[in-house]
Amino acid sequence: MSQTVSGRLKIGLSACFSHADPARSLFTNKTLQYVEQSITHWLMSAGAMVVMVPCPTGATARGDTKLSHYAEWLDGVVMHGGADVWPGSYGEVPLKDAWVGDRIRDLYDLALVEAFEQAGKPIFGVCRGLQLINVAFGGTLYQDIEAQHPNALRHRDAETYDQNFHEISITPGSRLSKLYPGMESARVNSIHHQGVKDLAPGFEVDAWSIPDRIPEAIRRRVDRGRSYIAATQWHPEFHTYGATDTVDDSAILQDFLWACATAKVSPKGPLRSAPGRIRNRAARLLRQALLMR
């Protein structure tokens, strides 16, 4: 199916950081910003154009481009996985040096979430992205789940990496339960050692890990803001298309893109309050953005 550029949704993707390192043989002492191939391909599989949103500050910064300019131009943003969130971002001191996280990336990510929230554009978080969103809106984290939560599952295994899995329980009546009707539980990948401790005000839990009940999917309640904000602790982009051993990523991706399409044609409010002509335009835009798999 061929598509024009104008018919595609433009989705921002937050940057991962590789900080300047004088011992690195390649790009010696240079700061690198990058994205992971799997998550870009996940978004592109639905016809979206993916744009990395680079951090506009730093030693080499010049010009007047701001994150708010990207938020105005793009249709939504996905907050990438990666390094730990610095405990100082939620008012704590790191309990171990290994859990200090990335304070510089936190500052960038928090500013990026603020820019898109202020612009009323949808935000979706993956893994670290969920944790960062929770912190951005006033929540806290377990610095290490196994160390701080009794009887916790092993949510990260360095040897098996993306082949580490566990079960989740989908909250009845939640948006996620509507995306997966009749599904009470599912199997997901698990590649994190931090997680939500105190949920941010105005958010709800769409899914919990089983049996230790750590939030695995969260979203902002529709009565607490006009823009769509949701996140999963697992990596939906790691699901193998067509496989049945882990939860299918398609419904999650299309739900986010539906929100982006809706915000594009009705920037003043959520879909549920939009008139029929707005809903129809959003549906047409999403159909244009979705490629046949």
C-alpha positions as a Markdown table, in Angstrom:
| # | Residue | x | y | z |
|---|---|---|---|---|
| 1 | Met | 0.0 | 0.0 | 0.0 |
| 2 | Ser | 1.6 | 3.3 | -1.1 |
| 3 | Gln | 1.1 | 6.4 | 1.0 |
| 4 | Thr | 1.9 | 10.1 | 0.7 |
| 5 | Val | 4.1 | 11.7 | 3.3 |
| 6 | Ser | 1.3 | 14.0 | 4.3 |
| 7 | Gly | -1.0 | 11.1 | 5.2 |
| 8 | Arg | 1.4 | 9.7 | 7.7 |
| 9 | Leu | 1.5 | 10.4 | 11.4 |
| 10 | Lys | 4.8 | 12.0 | 12.6 |
| 11 | Ile | 5.8 | 10.4 | 15.9 |
| 12 | Gly | 8.7 | 11.7 | 18.0 |
| 13 | Leu | 11.0 | 9.3 | 19.8 |
| 14 | Ser | 13.0 | 10.4 | 22.8 |
| 15 | Ala | 16.8 | 10.1 | 22.5 |
| 16 | Cys | 19.0 | 7.6 | 24.4 |
| 17 | Phe | 22.3 | 9.0 | 25.6 |
| 18 | Ser | 25.9 | 7.8 | 25.4 |
| 19 | His | 27.8 | 10.4 | 27.3 |
| 20 | Ala | 31.2 | 11.7 | 26.4 |
| 21 | Asp | 33.9 | 9.2 | 27.3 |
| 22 | Pro | 37.6 | 10.0 | 26.7 |
| 23 | Ala | 38.4 | 6.3 | 26.9 |
| 24 | Arg | 36.1 | 5.4 | 24.0 |
| 25 | Ser | 38.1 | 4.6 | 20.8 |
| 26 | Leu | 35.3 | 5.6 | 18.5 |
| 27 | Phe | 33.7 | 9.1 | 18.8 |
| 28 | Thr | 36.2 | 9.8 | 21.5 |
| 29 | Asn | 34.9 | 12.2 | 24.2 |
| 30 | Lys | 31.8 | 12.9 | 22.1 |
| 31 | Thr | 28.2 | 12.8 | 23.4 |
| 32 | Leu | 26.0 | 10.5 | 21.3 |
| 33 | Gln | 22.3 | 10.5 | 21.0 |
| 34 | Tyr | 20.6 | 7.6 | 19.4 |
| 35 | Val | 17.4 | 5.4 | 19.1 |
| 36 | Glu | 17.0 | 1.6 | 19.1 |
| 37 | Gln | 16.1 | 0.0 | 15.8 |
| 38 | Ser | 13.4 | -2.2 | 17.2 |
| 39 | Ile | 11.2 | 0.6 | 18.5 |
| 40 | Thr | 11.6 | 2.7 | 15.4 |
| 41 | His | 10.6 | -0.3 | 13.3 |
| 42 | Trp | 7.6 | -1.0 | 15.7 |
| 43 | Leu | 6.2 | 2.5 | 15.0 |
| 44 | Met | 7.1 | 2.4 | 11.3 |
| 45 | Ser | 5.2 | -1.0 | 11.0 |
| 46 | Ala | 2.0 | 1.0 | 11.4 |
| 47 | Gly | 2.9 | 3.6 | 8.8 |
| 48 | Ala | 4.2 | 6.3 | 11.1 |
| 49 | Met | 7.2 | 8.5 | 10.3 |
| 50 | Val | 9.6 | 8.4 | 13.3 |
| 51 | Val | 11.7 | 11.4 | 14.3 |
| 52 | Met | 14.3 | 11.3 | 17.0 |
| 53 | Val | 13.9 | 14.4 | 19.2 |
| 54 | Pro | 17.5 | 15.4 | 20.1 |
| 55 | Cys | 18.3 | 17.2 | 23.3 |
| 56 | Pro | 18.8 | 20.9 | 22.4 |
| 57 | Thr | 21.1 | 21.7 | 25.3 |
| 58 | Gly | 24.7 | 20.8 | 26.1 |
| 59 | Ala | 28.2 | 22.0 | 25.5 |
| 60 | Thr | 27.9 | 22.1 | 21.7 |
| 61 | Ala | 24.4 | 23.7 | 21.7 |
| 62 | Arg | 23.7 | 26.6 | 19.3 |
| 63 | Gly | 20.6 | 28.1 | 17.8 |
| 64 | Asp | 17.1 | 28.6 | 19.3 |
| 65 | Thr | 15.3 | 25.2 | 18.5 |
| 66 | Lys | 13.3 | 24.1 | 21.6 |
| 67 | Leu | 11.5 | 20.9 | 22.6 |
| 68 | Ser | 8.3 | 22.9 | 22.4 |
| 69 | His | 8.9 | 23.3 | 18.6 |
| 70 | Tyr | 9.0 | 19.6 | 18.2 |
| 71 | Ala | 5.9 | 19.2 | 20.3 |
| 72 | Glu | 4.0 | 21.7 | 18.1 |
| 73 | Trp | 5.2 | 19.9 | 14.9 |
| 74 | Leu | 4.9 | 16.2 | 15.8 |
| 75 | Asp | 1.7 | 14.3 | 16.4 |
| 76 | Gly | 2.8 | 12.4 | 19.5 |
| 77 | Val | 5.9 | 11.1 | 21.3 |
| 78 | Val | 7.2 | 7.8 | 22.6 |
| 79 | Met | 9.5 | 7.8 | 25.6 |
| 80 | His | 12.3 | 5.3 | 25.1 |
| 81 | Gly | 13.6 | 2.6 | 27.4 |
| 82 | Gly | 17.2 | 2.7 | 28.8 |
| 83 | Ala | 19.1 | 3.8 | 31.8 |
| 84 | Asp | 17.7 | 4.0 | 35.4 |
| 85 | Val | 15.9 | 7.1 | 36.5 |
| 86 | Trp | 18.0 | 9.1 | 38.9 |
| 87 | Pro | 16.4 | 8.7 | 42.4 |
| 88 | Gly | 16.9 | 12.5 | 43.0 |
| 89 | Ser | 14.2 | 13.0 | 40.4 |
| 90 | Tyr | 11.7 | 11.7 | 42.9 |
| 91 | Gly | 13.3 | 13.0 | 46.0 |
| 92 | Glu | 15.4 | 10.1 | 47.1 |
| 93 | Val | 19.1 | 9.4 | 47.5 |
| 94 | Pro | 20.6 | 6.5 | 45.5 |
| 95 | Leu | 20.9 | 3.4 | 47.8 |
| 96 | Lys | 23.7 | 2.1 | 45.7 |
| 97 | Asp | 26.1 | 3.6 | 43.2 |
| 98 | Ala | 24.9 | 1.2 | 40.6 |
| 99 | Trp | 21.4 | 2.7 | 40.9 |
| 100 | Val | 22.4 | 6.3 | 40.4 |
| 101 | Gly | 20.8 | 6.4 | 36.9 |
| 102 | Asp | 21.2 | 9.2 | 34.4 |
| 103 | Arg | 20.4 | 12.6 | 35.8 |
| 104 | Ile | 21.2 | 14.5 | 32.5 |
| 105 | Arg | 18.8 | 12.3 | 30.6 |
| 106 | Asp | 16.2 | 12.7 | 33.2 |
| 107 | Leu | 16.3 | 16.5 | 32.8 |
| 108 | Tyr | 15.9 | 16.1 | 29.1 |
| 109 | Asp | 13.1 | 13.5 | 29.3 |
| 110 | Leu | 11.1 | 15.5 | 32.0 |
| 111 | Ala | 11.3 | 18.6 | 29.8 |
| 112 | Leu | 10.2 | 16.6 | 26.8 |
| 113 | Val | 7.2 | 15.1 | 28.6 |
| 114 | Glu | 6.3 | 18.6 | 29.8 |
| 115 | Ala | 6.5 | 20.0 | 26.2 |
| 116 | Phe | 4.2 | 17.4 | 24.7 |
| 117 | Glu | 1.8 | 17.6 | 27.7 |
| 118 | Gln | 1.6 | 21.3 | 27.3 |
| 119 | Ala | 0.9 | 21.0 | 23.6 |
| 120 | Gly | -1.8 | 18.4 | 24.3 |
| 121 | Lys | -0.1 | 15.7 | 22.3 |
| 122 | Pro | -0.3 | 12.0 | 23.2 |
| 123 | Ile | 2.6 | 10.4 | 25.1 |
| 124 | Phe | 3.5 | 6.7 | 25.3 |
| 125 | Gly | 6.2 | 5.3 | 27.5 |
| 126 | Val | 8.1 | 2.0 | 27.3 |
| 127 | Cys | 10.0 | 0.5 | 30.3 |
| 128 | Arg | 12.1 | 3.5 | 31.6 |
| 129 | Gly | 9.5 | 5.6 | 29.7 |
| 130 | Leu | 6.8 | 4.4 | 32.1 |
| 131 | Gln | 9.0 | 5.1 | 35.1 |
| 132 | Leu | 9.9 | 8.5 | 33.9 |
| 133 | Ile | 6.3 | 9.4 | 33.2 |
| 134 | Asn | 5.3 | 8.3 | 36.7 |
| 135 | Val | 8.0 | 10.5 | 38.2 |
| 136 | Ala | 7.2 | 13.4 | 36.0 |
| 137 | Phe | 3.6 | 13.5 | 37.4 |
| 138 | Gly | 4.6 | 13.1 | 41.1 |
| 139 | Gly | 5.1 | 9.3 | 41.6 |
| 140 | Thr | 8.0 | 7.4 | 43.0 |
| 141 | Leu | 10.0 | 4.3 | 42.1 |
| 142 | Tyr | 11.5 | 1.2 | 43.7 |
| 143 | Gln | 15.2 | 1.8 | 43.2 |
| 144 | Asp | 15.5 | -2.0 | 42.9 |
| 145 | Ile | 12.4 | -4.2 | 43.1 |
| 146 | Glu | 14.1 | -7.3 | 44.4 |
| 147 | Ala | 15.9 | -5.4 | 47.2 |
| 148 | Gln | 12.9 | -3.3 | 48.3 |
| 149 | His | 9.8 | -5.4 | 47.5 |
| 150 | Pro | 9.1 | -8.6 | 49.5 |
| 151 | Asn | 8.8 | -11.8 | 47.5 |
| 152 | Ala | 9.4 | -10.0 | 44.2 |
| 153 | Leu | 9.7 | -11.7 | 40.9 |
| 154 | Arg | 13.0 | -11.5 | 39.0 |
| 155 | His | 12.0 | -8.6 | 36.7 |
| 156 | Arg | 15.4 | -8.5 | 35.0 |
| 157 | Asp | 17.8 | -11.3 | 34.2 |
| 158 | Ala | 21.1 | -10.1 | 32.7 |
| 159 | Glu | 21.7 | -13.5 | 31.0 |
| 160 | Thr | 18.4 | -14.1 | 29.4 |
| 161 | Tyr | 17.7 | -10.4 | 28.8 |
| 162 | Asp | 14.6 | -10.1 | 26.4 |
| 163 | Gln | 13.8 | -13.8 | 27.0 |
| 164 | Asn | 12.9 | -13.1 | 30.6 |
| 165 | Phe | 9.1 | -13.3 | 31.0 |
| 166 | His | 6.4 | -13.2 | 33.6 |
| 167 | Glu | 2.6 | -13.0 | 33.8 |
| 168 | Ile | 0.5 | -9.9 | 34.2 |
| 169 | Ser | -3.1 | -9.4 | 35.4 |
| 170 | Ile | -5.1 | -6.9 | 33.3 |
| 171 | Thr | -7.3 | -4.6 | 35.5 |
| 172 | Pro | -11.0 | -5.3 | 34.8 |
| 173 | Gly | -12.7 | -2.3 | 33.3 |
| 174 | Ser | -9.4 | -0.6 | 32.3 |
| 175 | Arg | -8.6 | 0.7 | 28.8 |
| 176 | Leu | -6.2 | -2.2 | 28.4 |
| 177 | Ser | -9.0 | -4.7 | 29.2 |
| 178 | Lys | -11.1 | -3.1 | 26.4 |
| 179 | Leu | -8.2 | -3.4 | 24.0 |
| 180 | Tyr | -7.9 | -7.1 | 24.9 |
| 181 | Pro | -11.5 | -8.2 | 25.6 |
| 182 | Gly | -11.9 | -11.4 | 27.5 |
| 183 | Met | -8.2 | -11.5 | 28.4 |
| 184 | Glu | -7.7 | -11.5 | 32.1 |
| 185 | Ser | -3.9 | -12.3 | 32.1 |
| 186 | Ala | -1.1 | -12.3 | 29.7 |
| 187 | Arg | 2.7 | -13.0 | 29.4 |
| 188 | Val | 5.1 | -10.2 | 28.8 |
| 189 | Asn | 8.9 | -9.7 | 28.6 |
| 190 | Ser | 10.6 | -8.1 | 31.6 |
| 191 | Ile | 13.9 | -6.2 | 31.3 |
| 192 | His | 13.9 | -3.9 | 34.3 |
| 193 | His | 14.9 | -3.8 | 37.9 |
| 194 | Gln | 13.1 | -0.6 | 38.9 |
| 195 | Gly | 9.4 | 0.0 | 39.0 |
| 196 | Val | 6.5 | 2.0 | 40.2 |
| 197 | Lys | 6.3 | 2.3 | 44.0 |
| 198 | Asp | 3.8 | 5.2 | 44.5 |
| 199 | Leu | 1.6 | 5.8 | 41.5 |
| 200 | Ala | 1.4 | 9.4 | 40.2 |
| 201 | Pro | -1.8 | 11.2 | 41.2 |
| 202 | Gly | -4.3 | 11.2 | 38.4 |
| 203 | Phe | -3.1 | 7.9 | 37.0 |
| 204 | Glu | -4.5 | 4.4 | 37.1 |
| 205 | Val | -3.0 | 0.9 | 36.8 |
| 206 | Asp | -4.1 | -1.0 | 33.6 |
| 207 | Ala | -2.1 | -4.1 | 34.5 |
| 208 | Trp | -0.1 | -5.6 | 37.4 |
| 209 | Ser | 2.7 | -8.2 | 37.6 |
| 210 | Ile | 1.7 | -11.6 | 39.0 |
| 211 | Pro | 2.0 | -12.4 | 41.9 |
| 212 | Asp | 4.1 | -9.5 | 43.3 |
| 213 | Arg | 1.7 | -6.7 | 42.0 |
| 214 | Ile | 4.1 | -4.2 | 40.6 |
| 215 | Pro | 2.3 | -1.8 | 38.1 |
| 216 | Glu | 3.1 | -3.0 | 34.6 |
| 217 | Ala | 0.8 | -0.6 | 32.6 |
| 218 | Ile | -0.4 | 2.8 | 33.6 |
| 219 | Arg | -2.3 | 5.6 | 32.0 |
| 220 | Arg | -3.6 | 9.0 | 33.0 |
| 221 | Arg | -7.3 | 9.1 | 33.8 |
| 222 | Val | -9.3 | 10.9 | 31.1 |
| 223 | Asp | -10.7 | 13.3 | 33.7 |
| 224 | Arg | -7.3 | 14.5 | 34.7 |
| 225 | Gly | -6.0 | 16.0 | 31.4 |
| 226 | Arg | -7.0 | 16.5 | 27.8 |
| 227 | Ser | -4.0 | 14.6 | 26.3 |
| 228 | Tyr | -3.5 | 10.8 | 26.2 |
| 229 | Ile | -0.7 | 9.5 | 28.4 |
| 230 | Ala | -0.1 | 5.8 | 28.7 |
| 231 | Ala | 2.9 | 3.4 | 29.3 |
| 232 | Thr | 3.9 | -0.2 | 29.6 |
| 233 | Gln | 6.7 | -1.6 | 31.7 |
| 234 | Trp | 7.3 | -4.3 | 29.2 |
| 235 | His | 8.7 | -3.7 | 25.7 |
| 236 | Pro | 5.8 | -4.2 | 23.2 |
| 237 | Glu | 8.2 | -3.7 | 20.3 |
| 238 | Phe | 10.0 | -6.9 | 21.3 |
| 239 | His | 6.9 | -9.0 | 20.6 |
| 240 | Thr | 7.4 | -11.2 | 17.5 |
| 241 | Tyr | 4.7 | -10.5 | 15.0 |
| 242 | Gly | 2.3 | -13.4 | 14.8 |
| 243 | Ala | 3.6 | -15.1 | 17.9 |
| 244 | Thr | 1.2 | -16.2 | 20.6 |
| 245 | Asp | 3.5 | -16.8 | 23.6 |
| 246 | Thr | 3.5 | -13.1 | 24.6 |
| 247 | Val | 0.8 | -10.4 | 24.4 |
| 248 | Asp | 0.3 | -9.0 | 20.9 |
| 249 | Asp | 1.6 | -5.5 | 20.5 |
| 250 | Ser | -0.8 | -4.4 | 17.8 |
| 251 | Ala | -3.7 | -3.2 | 19.9 |
| 252 | Ile | -1.4 | -1.1 | 22.1 |
| 253 | Leu | 0.3 | 0.5 | 19.1 |
| 254 | Gln | -3.0 | 1.3 | 17.3 |
| 255 | Asp | -4.5 | 2.7 | 20.5 |
| 256 | Phe | -1.7 | 5.2 | 20.8 |
| 257 | Leu | -1.8 | 6.1 | 17.1 |
| 258 | Trp | -5.6 | 6.5 | 17.3 |
| 259 | Ala | -5.0 | 9.1 | 20.1 |
| 260 | Cys | -2.4 | 10.8 | 17.9 |
| 261 | Ala | -4.8 | 10.9 | 14.9 |
| 262 | Thr | -7.6 | 12.2 | 17.1 |
| 263 | Ala | -5.4 | 15.0 | 18.6 |
| 264 | Lys | -4.3 | 15.9 | 15.1 |
| 265 | Val | -7.8 | 16.7 | 14.0 |
| 266 | Ser | -9.3 | 17.7 | 17.3 |
| 267 | Pro | -6.6 | 19.4 | 19.4 |
| 268 | Lys | -9.0 | 21.0 | 21.9 |
| 269 | Gly | -10.3 | 17.8 | 23.5 |
| 270 | Pro | -10.3 | 14.0 | 23.7 |
| 271 | Leu | -12.2 | 11.8 | 21.2 |
| 272 | Arg | -15.1 | 11.0 | 23.5 |
| 273 | Ser | -16.2 | 14.6 | 23.4 |
| 274 | Ala | -15.6 | 15.2 | 19.7 |
| 275 | Pro | -18.5 | 15.5 | 17.2 |
| 276 | Gly | -19.0 | 12.7 | 14.6 |
| 277 | Arg | -17.3 | 14.6 | 11.8 |
| 278 | Ile | -14.1 | 14.8 | 14.0 |
| 279 | Arg | -14.2 | 11.1 | 14.8 |
| 280 | Asn | -14.7 | 10.3 | 11.1 |
| 281 | Arg | -11.7 | 12.5 | 10.1 |
| 282 | Ala | -9.6 | 10.8 | 12.8 |
| 283 | Ala | -10.6 | 7.4 | 11.6 |
| 284 | Arg | -9.7 | 8.3 | 8.0 |
| 285 | Leu | -6.3 | 9.6 | 9.1 |
| 286 | Leu | -5.5 | 6.5 | 11.1 |
| 287 | Arg | -6.5 | 4.2 | 8.2 |
| 288 | Gln | -4.1 | 6.2 | 6.1 |
| 289 | Ala | -1.3 | 5.8 | 8.7 |
| 290 | Leu | -1.7 | 2.1 | 9.1 |
| 291 | Leu | 0.1 | -0.1 | 6.6 |
| 292 | Met | -1.0 | -3.7 | 5.8 |
| 293 | Arg | 1.2 | -6.1 | 7.7 |
